[in-house]
Amino acid sequence: MRLFECGTLVPGCQWHTRAEEDAEVVRRTVEHMRTAHGEEIIRENMIENIKARIRNDEGAAAA
Ligand SMILES: [Zn+2]
């Protein structure tokens, strides 16, 4: 699984998401940015920032 923690991008935010694919993690994170952080326009560098912070979820990967 792939994991993104919003706190790595927005200090203090506890939201996080997991998905099999990076693309799904990005999609969910973009939705979160809109609804929780009022980011009406998601810029390309925001996408890059999200992708750069996605990491393997070690806990779930041990199968
Ligand atoms: Zn957040």
N, CA, C, O and the ligand as a Tripos MOL2 file, in Angstrom:
@<TRIPOS>MOLECULE
protein
  253   251    64     0     0
PROTEIN
NO_CHARGES

@<TRIPOS>ATOM
      1 N           0.8340   -1.1960    0.0000 N.3       1 MET1
      2 CA          0.0000    0.0000    0.0000 C.3       1 MET1
      3 C           0.8680    1.2450    0.0000 C.2       1 MET1
      4 O           2.0150    1.2490    0.4470 O.2       1 MET1
      5 N           0.2670    2.2920   -0.5200 N.am      2 ARG2
      6 CA          0.9550    3.5860   -0.5450 C.3       2 ARG2
      7 C           0.2230    4.5180    0.4140 C.2       2 ARG2
      8 O          -1.0020    4.4880    0.5280 O.2       2 ARG2
      9 N           1.0020    5.3400    1.0940 N.am      3 LEU3
     10 CA          0.4670    6.1710    2.1700 C.3       3 LEU3
     11 C           0.8510    7.6280    1.9700 C.2       3 LEU3
     12 O           1.9900    7.9460    1.6280 O.2       3 LEU3
     13 N          -0.1240    8.5090    2.1910 N.am      4 PHE4
     14 CA          0.1610    9.9430    2.2220 C.3       4 PHE4
     15 C          -0.4120   10.5160    3.4980 C.2       4 PHE4
     16 O          -1.5770   10.2960    3.8300 O.2       4 PHE4
     17 N           0.4220   11.2530    4.2070 N.am      5 GLU5
     18 CA         -0.0190   11.9350    5.4180 C.3       5 GLU5
     19 C          -0.0170   13.4350    5.1500 C.2       5 GLU5
     20 O           1.0080   14.0250    4.8070 O.2       5 GLU5
     21 N          -1.1920   14.0330    5.3150 N.am      6 CYS6
     22 CA         -1.3350   15.4500    4.9890 C.3       6 CYS6
     23 C          -0.4250   16.3290    5.8460 C.2       6 CYS6
     24 O           0.0120   17.3930    5.4060 O.2       6 CYS6
     25 N          -0.1420   15.8810    7.0700 N.am      7 GLY7
     26 CA          0.7140   16.6510    7.9570 C.3       7 GLY7
     27 C           2.1100   16.9180    7.3960 C.2       7 GLY7
     28 O           2.7860   17.8420    7.8490 O.2       7 GLY7
     29 N           2.5520   16.1230    6.4140 N.am      8 THR8
     30 CA          3.8520   16.3690    5.7880 C.3       8 THR8
     31 C           3.8000   17.5850    4.8670 C.2       8 THR8
     32 O           4.8300   18.1580    4.5100 O.2       8 THR8
     33 N           2.5700   17.9690    4.4880 N.am      9 LEU9
     34 CA          2.3890   19.0900    3.5690 C.3       9 LEU9
     35 C           1.7320   20.2740    4.2730 C.2       9 LEU9
     36 O           2.0910   21.4290    4.0460 O.2       9 LEU9
     37 N           0.7630   19.9620    5.1310 N.am     10 VAL10
     38 CA          0.0360   20.9750    5.8990 C.3      10 VAL10
     39 C           0.2720   20.6790    7.3810 C.2      10 VAL10
     40 O          -0.4050   19.8350    7.9670 O.2      10 VAL10
     41 N           1.2380   21.3810    7.9800 N.am     11 PRO11
     42 CA          1.5900   21.0860    9.3740 C.3      11 PRO11
     43 C           0.3710   21.1010   10.2890 C.2      11 PRO11
     44 O          -0.4370   22.0290   10.2540 O.2      11 PRO11
     45 N           0.2530   20.0480   11.1170 N.am     12 GLY12
     46 CA         -0.8360   19.9780   12.0750 C.3      12 GLY12
     47 C          -2.0360   19.2000   11.5970 C.2      12 GLY12
     48 O          -2.8820   18.8220   12.4070 O.2      12 GLY12
     49 N          -2.1400   18.9450   10.2930 N.am     13 CYS13
     50 CA         -3.2790   18.1820    9.7810 C.3      13 CYS13
     51 C          -3.0490   16.7000   10.0330 C.2      13 CYS13
     52 O          -1.9890   16.1600    9.7150 O.2      13 CYS13
     53 N          -4.0570   16.0490   10.6100 N.am     14 GLN14
     54 CA         -3.9230   14.6340   10.9780 C.3      14 GLN14
     55 C          -4.4370   13.6940    9.8880 C.2      14 GLN14
     56 O          -4.3410   12.4740   10.0250 O.2      14 GLN14
     57 N          -4.9800   14.2540    8.8110 N.am     15 TRP15
     58 CA         -5.5880   13.4230    7.7700 C.3      15 TRP15
     59 C          -4.5220   12.6130    7.0240 C.2      15 TRP15
     60 O          -3.4100   13.0840    6.7830 O.2      15 TRP15
     61 N          -4.8970   11.3800    6.6680 N.am     16 HIS16
     62 CA         -4.0070   10.5770    5.8460 C.3      16 HIS16
     63 C          -4.8470    9.6300    5.0050 C.2      16 HIS16
     64 O          -6.0200    9.4030    5.3030 O.2      16 HIS16
     65 N          -4.2550    9.0830    3.9660 N.am     17 THR17
     66 CA         -4.9790    8.1460    3.1230 C.3      17 THR17
     67 C          -4.0320    7.0850    2.6100 C.2      17 THR17
     68 O          -2.8340    7.3190    2.4560 O.2      17 THR17
     69 N          -4.5930    5.9010    2.3460 N.am     18 ARG18
     70 CA         -3.8360    4.7810    1.8020 C.3      18 ARG18
     71 C          -4.5480    4.2760    0.5600 C.2      18 ARG18
     72 O          -5.7770    4.2800    0.4920 O.2      18 ARG18
     73 N          -3.7620    3.8380   -0.4300 N.am     19 ALA19
     74 CA         -4.3440    3.1990   -1.6050 C.3      19 ALA19
     75 C          -3.2690    2.3450   -2.2650 C.2      19 ALA19
     76 O          -2.0810    2.4800   -1.9700 O.2      19 ALA19
     77 N          -3.7030    1.4640   -3.1620 N.am     20 GLU20
     78 CA         -2.7500    0.6140   -3.8680 C.3      20 GLU20
     79 C          -1.9050    1.4160   -4.8520 C.2      20 GLU20
     80 O          -0.7140    1.1580   -5.0300 O.2      20 GLU20
     81 N          -2.5560    2.4060   -5.4920 N.am     21 GLU21
     82 CA         -1.8930    3.1550   -6.5560 C.3      21 GLU21
     83 C          -1.6260    4.5950   -6.1340 C.2      21 GLU21
     84 O          -2.4390    5.2170   -5.4500 O.2      21 GLU21
     85 N          -0.4850    5.1080   -6.5480 N.am     22 ASP22
     86 CA         -0.1790    6.5120   -6.2940 C.3      22 ASP22
     87 C          -1.2730    7.4250   -6.8320 C.2      22 ASP22
     88 O          -1.6400    8.4130   -6.1960 O.2      22 ASP22
     89 N          -1.7940    7.0810   -8.0210 N.am     23 ALA23
     90 CA         -2.8040    7.9300   -8.6620 C.3      23 ALA23
     91 C          -4.0440    8.0770   -7.7890 C.2      23 ALA23
     92 O          -4.6470    9.1480   -7.7250 O.2      23 ALA23
     93 N          -4.4150    6.9920   -7.1190 N.am     24 GLU24
     94 CA         -5.5840    7.0320   -6.2400 C.3      24 GLU24
     95 C          -5.2810    7.8620   -4.9940 C.2      24 GLU24
     96 O          -6.1350    8.6140   -4.5240 O.2      24 GLU24
     97 N          -4.0870    7.7270   -4.4680 N.am     25 VAL25
     98 CA         -3.6890    8.5380   -3.3170 C.3      25 VAL25
     99 C          -3.7460   10.0190   -3.6940 C.2      25 VAL25
    100 O          -4.2620   10.8360   -2.9320 O.2      25 VAL25
    101 N          -3.2270   10.3570   -4.8460 N.am     26 VAL26
    102 CA         -3.2370   11.7520   -5.3140 C.3      26 VAL26
    103 C          -4.6660   12.2430   -5.4770 C.2      26 VAL26
    104 O          -4.9910   13.3630   -5.0820 O.2      26 VAL26
    105 N          -5.5320   11.4000   -6.0660 N.am     27 ARG27
    106 CA         -6.9220   11.8040   -6.3040 C.3      27 ARG27
    107 C          -7.6220   12.1210   -4.9780 C.2      27 ARG27
    108 O          -8.2990   13.1420   -4.8510 O.2      27 ARG27
    109 N          -7.4530   11.2470   -4.0110 N.am     28 ARG28
    110 CA         -8.0890   11.4600   -2.7130 C.3      28 ARG28
    111 C          -7.5180   12.6810   -2.0060 C.2      28 ARG28
    112 O          -8.2380   13.4300   -1.3470 O.2      28 ARG28
    113 N          -6.2170   12.8660   -2.1550 N.am     29 THR29
    114 CA         -5.5700   14.0000   -1.4890 C.3      29 THR29
    115 C          -6.0350   15.3190   -2.0960 C.2      29 THR29
    116 O          -6.2720   16.2860   -1.3730 O.2      29 THR29
    117 N          -6.1650   15.3620   -3.4020 N.am     30 VAL30
    118 CA         -6.6670   16.5640   -4.0740 C.3      30 VAL30
    119 C          -8.0700   16.8970   -3.5690 C.2      30 VAL30
    120 O          -8.3880   18.0610   -3.3250 O.2      30 VAL30
    121 N          -8.9060   15.8700   -3.4140 N.am     31 GLU31
    122 CA        -10.2500   16.0680   -2.8900 C.3      31 GLU31
    123 C         -10.1950   16.6290   -1.4670 C.2      31 GLU31
    124 O         -10.9500   17.5350   -1.1130 O.2      31 GLU31
    125 N          -9.2870   16.0730   -0.6610 N.am     32 HIS32
    126 CA         -9.1100   16.5520    0.7160 C.3      32 HIS32
    127 C          -8.6360   18.0040    0.7330 C.2      32 HIS32
    128 O          -9.1020   18.7990    1.5480 O.2      32 HIS32
    129 N          -7.7250   18.3470   -0.1520 N.am     33 MET33
    130 CA         -7.2040   19.7170   -0.2140 C.3      33 MET33
    131 C          -8.3340   20.7100   -0.5140 C.2      33 MET33
    132 O          -8.3750   21.8160    0.0250 O.2      33 MET33
    133 N          -9.2430   20.2790   -1.3850 N.am     34 ARG34
    134 CA        -10.3720   21.1420   -1.7410 C.3      34 ARG34
    135 C         -11.3320   21.3020   -0.5690 C.2      34 ARG34
    136 O         -11.7210   22.4160   -0.2190 O.2      34 ARG34
    137 N         -11.7120   20.1660    0.0370 N.am     35 THR35
    138 CA        -12.7740   20.2070    1.0380 C.3      35 THR35
    139 C         -12.2730   20.6810    2.3900 C.2      35 THR35
    140 O         -12.9780   21.4140    3.0840 O.2      35 THR35
    141 N         -11.0600   20.2740    2.7820 N.am     36 ALA36
    142 CA        -10.5740   20.5730    4.1310 C.3      36 ALA36
    143 C          -9.7210   21.8390    4.1850 C.2      36 ALA36
    144 O          -9.6970   22.5310    5.2030 O.2      36 ALA36
    145 N          -9.0270   22.1380    3.0990 N.am     37 HIS37
    146 CA         -8.0880   23.2580    3.1350 C.3      37 HIS37
    147 C          -8.4600   24.3930    2.1840 C.2      37 HIS37
    148 O          -7.7140   25.3640    2.0550 O.2      37 HIS37
    149 N          -9.6040   24.2790    1.5200 N.am     38 GLY38
    150 CA        -10.1010   25.3610    0.6860 C.3      38 GLY38
    151 C          -9.2490   25.6760   -0.5310 C.2      38 GLY38
    152 O          -9.2540   26.7990   -1.0360 O.2      38 GLY38
    153 N          -8.5040   24.6540   -1.0040 N.am     39 GLU39
    154 CA         -7.6870   24.8580   -2.2080 C.3      39 GLU39
    155 C          -8.5770   24.6960   -3.4430 C.2      39 GLU39
    156 O          -8.7930   23.5850   -3.9260 O.2      39 GLU39
    157 N          -9.0820   25.8130   -3.9390 N.am     40 GLU40
    158 CA         -9.9770   25.7550   -5.0980 C.3      40 GLU40
    159 C          -9.2440   25.2990   -6.3480 C.2      40 GLU40
    160 O          -9.7630   24.5220   -7.1500 O.2      40 GLU40
    161 N          -8.0330   25.7980   -6.4890 N.am     41 ILE41
    162 CA         -7.2330   25.4690   -7.6740 C.3      41 ILE41
    163 C          -6.0250   24.6410   -7.2370 C.2      41 ILE41
    164 O          -5.1870   25.0870   -6.4520 O.2      41 ILE41
    165 N          -5.9660   23.4190   -7.7740 N.am     42 ILE42
    166 CA         -4.8370   22.5520   -7.4570 C.3      42 ILE42
    167 C          -3.7920   22.7180   -8.5590 C.2      42 ILE42
    168 O          -3.9990   22.2960   -9.6970 O.2      42 ILE42
    169 N          -2.6970   23.3240   -8.2110 N.am     43 ARG43
    170 CA         -1.6500   23.5870   -9.2030 C.3      43 ARG43
    171 C          -0.7760   22.3510   -9.4040 C.2      43 ARG43
    172 O          -0.7340   21.4390   -8.5780 O.2      43 ARG43
    173 N          -0.0790   22.3670  -10.5430 N.am     44 GLU44
    174 CA          0.7940   21.2440  -10.8710 C.3      44 GLU44
    175 C           1.8460   21.0150   -9.7860 C.2      44 GLU44
    176 O           2.1670   19.8720   -9.4620 O.2      44 GLU44
    177 N           2.3810   22.1030   -9.2260 N.am     45 ASN45
    178 CA          3.4190   21.9040   -8.2060 C.3      45 ASN45
    179 C           2.8470   21.3120   -6.9240 C.2      45 ASN45
    180 O           3.5670   20.6780   -6.1530 O.2      45 ASN45
    181 N           1.5450   21.5200   -6.6960 N.am     46 MET46
    182 CA          0.8890   20.8600   -5.5680 C.3      46 MET46
    183 C           0.8680   19.3430   -5.7810 C.2      46 MET46
    184 O           1.1560   18.5720   -4.8660 O.2      46 MET46
    185 N           0.5230   18.9330   -6.9950 N.am     47 ILE47
    186 CA          0.5330   17.5020   -7.3350 C.3      47 ILE47
    187 C           1.9310   16.9160   -7.1190 C.2      47 ILE47
    188 O           2.0800   15.8320   -6.5570 O.2      47 ILE47
    189 N           2.9440   17.6430   -7.5700 N.am     48 GLU48
    190 CA          4.3230   17.1800   -7.3980 C.3      48 GLU48
    191 C           4.6740   17.0560   -5.9180 C.2      48 GLU48
    192 O           5.3250   16.0980   -5.5020 O.2      48 GLU48
    193 N           4.2350   18.0350   -5.1290 N.am     49 ASN49
    194 CA          4.4820   18.0090   -3.6890 C.3      49 ASN49
    195 C           3.8300   16.7910   -3.0300 C.2      49 ASN49
    196 O           4.4120   16.1590   -2.1490 O.2      49 ASN49
    197 N           2.6220   16.4800   -3.4720 N.am     50 ILE50
    198 CA          1.9210   15.3150   -2.9390 C.3      50 ILE50
    199 C           2.6780   14.0380   -3.3190 C.2      50 ILE50
    200 O           2.9700   13.2020   -2.4630 O.2      50 ILE50
    201 N           2.9920   13.8990   -4.6110 N.am     51 LYS51
    202 CA          3.6810   12.6920   -5.0940 C.3      51 LYS51
    203 C           5.0010   12.4710   -4.3680 C.2      51 LYS51
    204 O           5.3610   11.3420   -4.0360 O.2      51 LYS51
    205 N           5.7180   13.5660   -4.1270 N.am     52 ALA52
    206 CA          7.0260   13.4730   -3.4830 C.3      52 ALA52
    207 C           6.9190   12.9610   -2.0540 C.2      52 ALA52
    208 O           7.8960   12.4580   -1.4970 O.2      52 ALA52
    209 N           5.7180   13.0880   -1.4490 N.am     53 ARG53
    210 CA          5.5360   12.7070   -0.0450 C.3      53 ARG53
    211 C           4.8270   11.3730    0.1390 C.2      53 ARG53
    212 O           4.6750   10.8940    1.2630 O.2      53 ARG53
    213 N           4.3940   10.7760   -0.9630 N.am     54 ILE54
    214 CA          3.7820    9.4380   -0.8540 C.3      54 ILE54
    215 C           4.8920    8.4340   -0.5450 C.2      54 ILE54
    216 O           5.9560    8.4390   -1.1640 O.2      54 ILE54
    217 N           4.6060    7.5710    0.4340 N.am     55 ARG55
    218 CA          5.6180    6.5660    0.7700 C.3      55 ARG55
    219 C           4.9620    5.2110    0.9740 C.2      55 ARG55
    220 O           3.7400    5.1080    1.0870 O.2      55 ARG55
    221 N           5.7780    4.1850    1.0180 N.am     56 ASN56
    222 CA          5.2520    2.8520    1.2710 C.3      56 ASN56
    223 C           4.7490    2.7520    2.6970 C.2      56 ASN56
    224 O           5.4000    3.2010    3.6400 O.2      56 ASN56
    225 N           3.5660    2.1480    2.8350 N.am     57 ASP57
    226 CA          3.0060    1.9000    4.1470 C.3      57 ASP57
    227 C           3.5740    0.5640    4.6290 C.2      57 ASP57
    228 O           3.0560   -0.4960    4.2770 O.2      57 ASP57
    229 N           4.6350    0.6170    5.4330 N.am     58 GLU58
    230 CA          5.3890   -0.5820    5.8310 C.3      58 GLU58
    231 C           4.4920   -1.5800    6.5420 C.2      58 GLU58
    232 O           4.5960   -2.7860    6.3180 O.2      58 GLU58
    233 N           3.6090   -1.0780    7.4010 N.am     59 GLY59
    234 CA          2.7520   -1.9390    8.2050 C.3      59 GLY59
    235 C           1.8900   -2.8720    7.3800 C.2      59 GLY59
    236 O           1.6820   -4.0220    7.7660 O.2      59 GLY59
    237 N           1.3880   -2.4020    6.2580 N.am     60 ALA60
    238 CA          0.4420   -3.1740    5.4570 C.3      60 ALA60
    239 C           1.1180   -3.9580    4.3460 C.2      60 ALA60
    240 O           0.4640   -4.7470    3.6650 O.2      60 ALA60
    241 N           2.4070   -3.7570    4.1530 N.am     61 ALA61
    242 CA          3.0820   -4.3120    2.9790 C.3      61 ALA61
    243 C           3.6940   -5.6850    3.2340 C.2      61 ALA61
    244 O           4.3020   -6.2680    2.3360 O.2      61 ALA61
    245 N           3.5420   -6.2040    4.4450 N.am     62 ALA62
    246 CA          4.2810   -7.3960    4.8460 C.3      62 ALA62
    247 C           3.6090   -8.7180    4.4420 C.2      62 ALA62
    248 O           3.9460   -9.7640    4.9990 O.2      62 ALA62
    249 N           2.7010   -8.6950    3.5200 N.am     63 ALA63
    250 CA          2.0600   -9.9190    3.0500 C.3      63 ALA63
    251 C           2.9330  -10.5350    1.9740 C.2      63 ALA63
    252 O           2.5910  -11.5830    1.4260 O.2      63 ALA63
    253 ZN         -5.0730   18.0930    5.4180 Zn       64 ZN64
@<TRIPOS>BOND
     1     1     2 1
     2     2     3 1
     3     3     4 2
     4     3     5 am
     5     5     6 1
     6     6     7 1
     7     7     8 2
     8     7     9 am
     9     9    10 1
    10    10    11 1
    11    11    12 2
    12    11    13 am
    13    13    14 1
    14    14    15 1
    15    15    16 2
    16    15    17 am
    17    17    18 1
    18    18    19 1
    19    19    20 2
    20    19    21 am
    21    21    22 1
    22    22    23 1
    23    23    24 2
    24    23    25 am
    25    25    26 1
    26    26    27 1
    27    27    28 2
    28    27    29 am
    29    29    30 1
    30    30    31 1
    31    31    32 2
    32    31    33 am
    33    33    34 1
    34    34    35 1
    35    35    36 2
    36    35    37 am
    37    37    38 1
    38    38    39 1
    39    39    40 2
    40    39    41 am
    41    41    42 1
    42    42    43 1
    43    43    44 2
    44    43    45 am
    45    45    46 1
    46    46    47 1
    47    47    48 2
    48    47    49 am
    49    49    50 1
    50    50    51 1
    51    51    52 2
    52    51    53 am
    53    53    54 1
    54    54    55 1
    55    55    56 2
    56    55    57 am
    57    57    58 1
    58    58    59 1
    59    59    60 2
    60    59    61 am
    61    61    62 1
    62    62    63 1
    63    63    64 2
    64    63    65 am
    65    65    66 1
    66    66    67 1
    67    67    68 2
    68    67    69 am
    69    69    70 1
    70    70    71 1
    71    71    72 2
    72    71    73 am
    73    73    74 1
    74    74    75 1
    75    75    76 2
    76    75    77 am
    77    77    78 1
    78    78    79 1
    79    79    80 2
    80    79    81 am
    81    81    82 1
    82    82    83 1
    83    83    84 2
    84    83    85 am
    85    85    86 1
    86    86    87 1
    87    87    88 2
    88    87    89 am
    89    89    90 1
    90    90    91 1
    91    91    92 2
    92    91    93 am
    93    93    94 1
    94    94    95 1
    95    95    96 2
    96    95    97 am
    97    97    98 1
    98    98    99 1
    99    99   100 2
   100    99   101 am
   101   101   102 1
   102   102   103 1
   103   103   104 2
   104   103   105 am
   105   105   106 1
   106   106   107 1
   107   107   108 2
   108   107   109 am
   109   109   110 1
   110   110   111 1
   111   111   112 2
   112   111   113 am
   113   113   114 1
   114   114   115 1
   115   115   116 2
   116   115   117 am
   117   117   118 1
   118   118   119 1
   119   119   120 2
   120   119   121 am
   121   121   122 1
   122   122   123 1
   123   123   124 2
   124   123   125 am
   125   125   126 1
   126   126   127 1
   127   127   128 2
   128   127   129 am
   129   129   130 1
   130   130   131 1
   131   131   132 2
   132   131   133 am
   133   133   134 1
   134   134   135 1
   135   135   136 2
   136   135   137 am
   137   137   138 1
   138   138   139 1
   139   139   140 2
   140   139   141 am
   141   141   142 1
   142   142   143 1
   143   143   144 2
   144   143   145 am
   145   145   146 1
   146   146   147 1
   147   147   148 2
   148   147   149 am
   149   149   150 1
   150   150   151 1
   151   151   152 2
   152   151   153 am
   153   153   154 1
   154   154   155 1
   155   155   156 2
   156   155   157 am
   157   157   158 1
   158   158   159 1
   159   159   160 2
   160   159   161 am
   161   161   162 1
   162   162   163 1
   163   163   164 2
   164   163   165 am
   165   165   166 1
   166   166   167 1
   167   167   168 2
   168   167   169 am
   169   169   170 1
   170   170   171 1
   171   171   172 2
   172   171   173 am
   173   173   174 1
   174   174   175 1
   175   175   176 2
   176   175   177 am
   177   177   178 1
   178   178   179 1
   179   179   180 2
   180   179   181 am
   181   181   182 1
   182   182   183 1
   183   183   184 2
   184   183   185 am
   185   185   186 1
   186   186   187 1
   187   187   188 2
   188   187   189 am
   189   189   190 1
   190   190   191 1
   191   191   192 2
   192   191   193 am
   193   193   194 1
   194   194   195 1
   195   195   196 2
   196   195   197 am
   197   197   198 1
   198   198   199 1
   199   199   200 2
   200   199   201 am
   201   201   202 1
   202   202   203 1
   203   203   204 2
   204   203   205 am
   205   205   206 1
   206   206   207 1
   207   207   208 2
   208   207   209 am
   209   209   210 1
   210   210   211 1
   211   211   212 2
   212   211   213 am
   213   213   214 1
   214   214   215 1
   215   215   216 2
   216   215   217 am
   217   217   218 1
   218   218   219 1
   219   219   220 2
   220   219   221 am
   221   221   222 1
   222   222   223 1
   223   223   224 2
   224   223   225 am
   225   225   226 1
   226   226   227 1
   227   227   228 2
   228   227   229 am
   229   229   230 1
   230   230   231 1
   231   231   232 2
   232   231   233 am
   233   233   234 1
   234   234   235 1
   235   235   236 2
   236   235   237 am
   237   237   238 1
   238   238   239 1
   239   239   240 2
   240   239   241 am
   241   241   242 1
   242   242   243 1
   243   243   244 2
   244   243   245 am
   245   245   246 1
   246   246   247 1
   247   247   248 2
   248   247   249 am
   249   249   250 1
   250   250   251 1
   251   251   252 2
@<TRIPOS>SUBSTRUCTURE
     1 MET1         2 RESIDUE 1 A MET
     2 ARG2         6 RESIDUE 1 A ARG
     3 LEU3        10 RESIDUE 1 A LEU
     4 PHE4        14 RESIDUE 1 A PHE
     5 GLU5        18 RESIDUE 1 A GLU
     6 CYS6        22 RESIDUE 1 A CYS
     7 GLY7        26 RESIDUE 1 A GLY
     8 THR8        30 RESIDUE 1 A THR
     9 LEU9        34 RESIDUE 1 A LEU
    10 VAL10       38 RESIDUE 1 A VAL
    11 PRO11       42 RESIDUE 1 A PRO
    12 GLY12       46 RESIDUE 1 A GLY
    13 CYS13       50 RESIDUE 1 A CYS
    14 GLN14       54 RESIDUE 1 A GLN
    15 TRP15       58 RESIDUE 1 A TRP
    16 HIS16       62 RESIDUE 1 A HIS
    17 THR17       66 RESIDUE 1 A THR
    18 ARG18       70 RESIDUE 1 A ARG
    19 ALA19       74 RESIDUE 1 A ALA
    20 GLU20       78 RESIDUE 1 A GLU
    21 GLU21       82 RESIDUE 1 A GLU
    22 ASP22       86 RESIDUE 1 A ASP
    23 ALA23       90 RESIDUE 1 A ALA
    24 GLU24       94 RESIDUE 1 A GLU
    25 VAL25       98 RESIDUE 1 A VAL
    26 VAL26      102 RESIDUE 1 A VAL
    27 ARG27      106 RESIDUE 1 A ARG
    28 ARG28      110 RESIDUE 1 A ARG
    29 THR29      114 RESIDUE 1 A THR
    30 VAL30      118 RESIDUE 1 A VAL
    31 GLU31      122 RESIDUE 1 A GLU
    32 HIS32      126 RESIDUE 1 A HIS
    33 MET33      130 RESIDUE 1 A MET
    34 ARG34      134 RESIDUE 1 A ARG
    35 THR35      138 RESIDUE 1 A THR
    36 ALA36      142 RESIDUE 1 A ALA
    37 HIS37      146 RESIDUE 1 A HIS
    38 GLY38      150 RESIDUE 1 A GLY
    39 GLU39      154 RESIDUE 1 A GLU
    40 GLU40      158 RESIDUE 1 A GLU
    41 ILE41      162 RESIDUE 1 A ILE
    42 ILE42      166 RESIDUE 1 A ILE
    43 ARG43      170 RESIDUE 1 A ARG
    44 GLU44      174 RESIDUE 1 A GLU
    45 ASN45      178 RESIDUE 1 A ASN
    46 MET46      182 RESIDUE 1 A MET
    47 ILE47      186 RESIDUE 1 A ILE
    48 GLU48      190 RESIDUE 1 A GLU
    49 ASN49      194 RESIDUE 1 A ASN
    50 ILE50      198 RESIDUE 1 A ILE
    51 LYS51      202 RESIDUE 1 A LYS
    52 ALA52      206 RESIDUE 1 A ALA
    53 ARG53      210 RESIDUE 1 A ARG
    54 ILE54      214 RESIDUE 1 A ILE
    55 ARG55      218 RESIDUE 1 A ARG
    56 ASN56      222 RESIDUE 1 A ASN
    57 ASP57      226 RESIDUE 1 A ASP
    58 GLU58      230 RESIDUE 1 A GLU
    59 GLY59      234 RESIDUE 1 A GLY
    60 ALA60      238 RESIDUE 1 A ALA
    61 ALA61      242 RESIDUE 1 A ALA
    62 ALA62      246 RESIDUE 1 A ALA
    63 ALA63      250 RESIDUE 1 A ALA
    64 ZN64       253 GROUP 0 **** ****
